[in-house]
C-alpha cells in the first residue's frame, strides 16, 4: 500500500506529469528536461528525484551523463496501468504539446549537464 500512496503523491504534481510525458517519448538528461519544460535545474532535479524515489524512473550513466527513462519493469510490478492512464489523460493538452515540441530541439549541454540527483 505504501508504494501505491508514494506513486499517487508523485503524480499529484503538474511538473512531474509533464516530465513523465516527455520521458515516455525518449530518455533525457536533466538539461533536456529543463529545456523541454522551460524550468530551472533545481526544479527539474527535484522532480526527477521524486519520480525516481516513487519508482517511475531509472537512471543510467553514459560517461558524464545521467540519463533518465521510464522504469517499465518497476511500474509493471506495482501499478501497470498507471502510466498509460497518465498518457491518455494528457492527450490533447496544449502545454504537453509544447513540451514535446521543445524536446525535439533540446540538446545536452556542458560536460554531463548537471549532477545527477539520484546517484
Secondary structure, 3 states (H helix, E strand, C coil): CHHHHHHHHHCCCHHHHHHHHHHHHCCECHHHHHHHHCCCHHHHHHHHHHHHHCCCEEEEEECCEEEEEECHHHHHHHHCCHHHHHHHHHCCCHHHHHHHHHHHHCCCCCCCCCCCCCC
